[in-house]
Amino acid sequence: MKDSYDVAIVGGGVMGSAIAYFLAAEPAFDGSILVVEKDPTYARSSTALSVASIRQQFSVPENIRISQLGFRFFETAAAHLSVDGQAPDVGLKKSGYLFLASAKGLAVLERKHRTQKEHDADVVLSEPDQVKARFPWINVDGVAGASLGLYGEGWLDSFALLQAFKAKARSLGVAYIKDRVTGLERQGNRMSGVELEKGGRVACGAVVNAAGPAAADVAAMAGIELPVRPRKRFVFVFRCRTAIPDCPMVIDPSGLYFRPEGDGFLTGISPPPEEDPDCQGSEEDFEVDHGLFERRLWPILAGRVPAFEAIRQDRAWVGLYAYDTVDQNAVLGPHPQVANFIFANGFSGHGLQQAPGVGRAIGEVVAFGEYRTLDLTRLDFARFTAGRPVRELNII
Ligand SMILES: Cc1cc2nc3c(=O)[nH]c(=O)nc-3n(C[C@H](O)[C@H](O)[C@H](O)COP(=O)(O)OP(=O)(O)OC[C@H]3O[C@@H](n4cnc5c(N)ncnc54)[C@H](O)[C@@H]3O)c2cc1C
């Protein structure tokens, strides 16, 4: 390790590694890049614990565009990310999201649909009987309408993606070190270095915050308050003896989701706000509420798919969302005063799919001082102080 880098990235999860890759691959950038990752096993990173799905069905145009770029990247990842002739397989499975709406939610679904169509998303609205005809195993009681993605949606292998970004970034000269950033050096409105638990001080020309659920802790080291908090989310795996053909990612009006994974299914549900505390300072709490499956999820699953009356739940895990408490959207780009402190934070449960779009965009900000491919200015930090939230309505 050198004692000075042009760019120091705090956190080497999918976002830190995507940013490192895009920046290193940018011909106009010839600076040095350091990624500091405290746990290279990634055991508790959001990336490794993700449900790793991608959709075009968002309410905010920037999120639709980011996913469109992301999907195209995933389709061609083997070509972009191969190292020494070895092409990675990010395990992309193409399948739609099926958003089901109750009568109460129908107008919002239709409004989001109009936005998605305006931004070239390949989505279609369906009546309940059309949903039933296409997916005969589903019960459409309480469903007033649905939106199905026809292209540009699916899921992938999040760990394979992370490792592919990382391997490619390293092959392009990015230095990764295992250490914890314990402090940031700020001189007035300039970041000038990072302090490491074991490695002492490293000078740098810019700091990128890619610390996932710990983003607010890292921002606080620069004296910046960031409204991003770790929130626990449970993922349950279950198996069903009856075949459920062509099962997409289904989003029930209750907020519960399920999708196939291997020979089973993944499912989860976001808690109501009053049962969704920040776990700042208790990030070590990865304990699963095993009762939640029977208490809350199974009744909804069995109500929506009669074959799910007879299922067997096996594994379960906890992951942390980096939850933007203001508008549930990413916080991207430079701090308005501290221009060389750059955010890539607050993905609120949709950051895996955003790694290519955001990685590329943040790479451009570092290399050129501006966005070139996608204009993500509206998702800046200044929106919090200016009181112009960009609320994402499709949070799962
Ligand atoms: C249960 C669950 C389901 C999800 N489902 C989806 C989905 O279907 N689709 C989707 O797009 N997104 C999904 N997400 C969100 C997505 O996984 C995340 O947005 C994405 O992985 C964030 O990547 P990251 O690199 O920002 O964070 P992380 O993967 O958490 O990486 C941050 C890294 O920073 C390191 N770090 C933190 N602090 C320090 C420090 N001080 N010093 C050094 N290193 C540090 C950590 O060790 C960690 O490895 C889901 C998330 C969860 C938890």
The ligand as a Tripos MOL2 file, in Angstrom:
@<TRIPOS>MOLECULE
LIG
   53    58     1     0     0
SMALL
NO_CHARGES

@<TRIPOS>ATOM
      1 C1        -32.5130   -8.3470    2.4440 C.3       1 LIG1
      2 C2        -32.1060   -7.4360    1.3230 C.ar      1 LIG1
      3 C3        -32.7090   -7.5740    0.0770 C.ar      1 LIG1
      4 C4        -32.3280   -6.7390   -0.9700 C.ar      1 LIG1
      5 N1        -32.8880   -6.9340   -2.2040 N.ar      1 LIG1
      6 C5        -32.4810   -6.1600   -3.2420 C.ar      1 LIG1
      7 C6        -32.9890   -6.4070   -4.5490 C.ar      1 LIG1
      8 O1        -33.7880   -7.3010   -4.7640 O.2       1 LIG1
      9 N2        -32.5530   -5.5970   -5.5550 N.ar      1 LIG1
     10 C7        -31.6560   -4.5880   -5.3480 C.ar      1 LIG1
     11 O2        -31.3090   -3.8780   -6.2870 O.2       1 LIG1
     12 N3        -31.1660   -4.3480   -4.1110 N.ar      1 LIG1
     13 C8        -31.5460   -5.1130   -3.0560 C.ar      1 LIG1
     14 N4        -31.0490   -4.8820   -1.8210 N.ar      1 LIG1
     15 C9        -30.1630   -3.7390   -1.6160 C.3       1 LIG1
     16 C10       -28.7740   -4.0190   -2.1080 C.3       1 LIG1
     17 O3        -28.3590   -5.2970   -1.6940 O.3       1 LIG1
     18 C11       -27.8540   -2.9340   -1.5710 C.3       1 LIG1
     19 O4        -28.3780   -1.6590   -1.9000 O.3       1 LIG1
     20 C12       -26.4580   -3.0340   -2.1590 C.3       1 LIG1
     21 O5        -25.9300   -4.3260   -2.0010 O.3       1 LIG1
     22 C13       -25.5860   -2.0080   -1.4680 C.3       1 LIG1
     23 O6        -24.2340   -2.2470   -1.7550 O.3       1 LIG1
     24 P1        -23.1530   -1.3920   -0.9730 P.3       1 LIG1
     25 O7        -21.8560   -1.7290   -1.5860 O.co2     1 LIG1
     26 O8        -23.5970    0.0340   -0.9070 O.co2     1 LIG1
     27 O9        -23.2510   -1.9120    0.5480 O.3       1 LIG1
     28 P2        -22.6070   -3.2060    1.2220 P.3       1 LIG1
     29 O10       -22.7430   -4.3950    0.3660 O.co2     1 LIG1
     30 O11       -23.1480   -3.2990    2.6110 O.co2     1 LIG1
     31 O12       -21.0630   -2.8510    1.2560 O.3       1 LIG1
     32 C14       -20.5650   -1.8570    2.1290 C.3       1 LIG1
     33 C15       -19.2200   -2.3250    2.6100 C.3       1 LIG1
     34 O13       -18.6130   -1.2930    3.3800 O.3       1 LIG1
     35 C16       -17.8290   -1.8860    4.3620 C.3       1 LIG1
     36 N5        -17.5760   -0.8750    5.3970 N.ar      1 LIG1
     37 C17       -18.5060   -0.2240    6.1370 C.ar      1 LIG1
     38 N6        -17.9160    0.6330    6.9740 N.ar      1 LIG1
     39 C18       -16.5860    0.5370    6.7450 C.ar      1 LIG1
     40 C19       -15.4410    1.1760    7.3210 C.ar      1 LIG1
     41 N7        -15.5610    2.0980    8.2850 N.pl3     1 LIG1
     42 N8        -14.2180    0.8200    6.8720 N.ar      1 LIG1
     43 C20       -14.0810   -0.1140    5.8910 C.ar      1 LIG1
     44 N9        -15.1260   -0.7660    5.3280 N.ar      1 LIG1
     45 C21       -16.3610   -0.4270    5.7510 C.ar      1 LIG1
     46 C22       -18.6650   -3.0650    4.8270 C.3       1 LIG1
     47 O14       -17.8540   -4.0630    5.4600 O.3       1 LIG1
     48 C23       -19.3120   -3.5370    3.5380 C.3       1 LIG1
     49 O15       -18.6400   -4.6410    2.9570 O.3       1 LIG1
     50 C24       -31.3780   -5.7220   -0.7590 C.ar      1 LIG1
     51 C25       -30.7650   -5.5820    0.5060 C.ar      1 LIG1
     52 C26       -31.1140   -6.4320    1.5290 C.ar      1 LIG1
     53 C27       -30.4410   -6.2880    2.8580 C.3       1 LIG1
@<TRIPOS>BOND
     1     1     2 1
     2     2     3 ar
     3     2    52 ar
     4     3     4 ar
     5     4     5 ar
     6     4    50 ar
     7     5     6 ar
     8     6     7 ar
     9     6    13 1
    10     7     8 2
    11     7     9 ar
    12     9    10 ar
    13    10    11 2
    14    10    12 ar
    15    12    13 ar
    16    13    14 ar
    17    14    15 1
    18    14    50 ar
    19    15    16 1
    20    16    17 1
    21    16    18 1
    22    18    19 1
    23    18    20 1
    24    20    21 1
    25    20    22 1
    26    22    23 1
    27    23    24 1
    28    24    25 2
    29    24    26 1
    30    24    27 1
    31    27    28 1
    32    28    29 2
    33    28    30 1
    34    28    31 1
    35    31    32 1
    36    32    33 1
    37    33    34 1
    38    33    48 1
    39    34    35 1
    40    35    36 1
    41    35    46 1
    42    36    37 ar
    43    36    45 ar
    44    37    38 ar
    45    38    39 ar
    46    39    40 ar
    47    39    45 ar
    48    40    41 1
    49    40    42 ar
    50    42    43 ar
    51    43    44 ar
    52    44    45 ar
    53    46    47 1
    54    46    48 1
    55    48    49 1
    56    50    51 ar
    57    51    52 ar
    58    52    53 1
@<TRIPOS>SUBSTRUCTURE
     1 LIG1         1 GROUP 0 **** ****
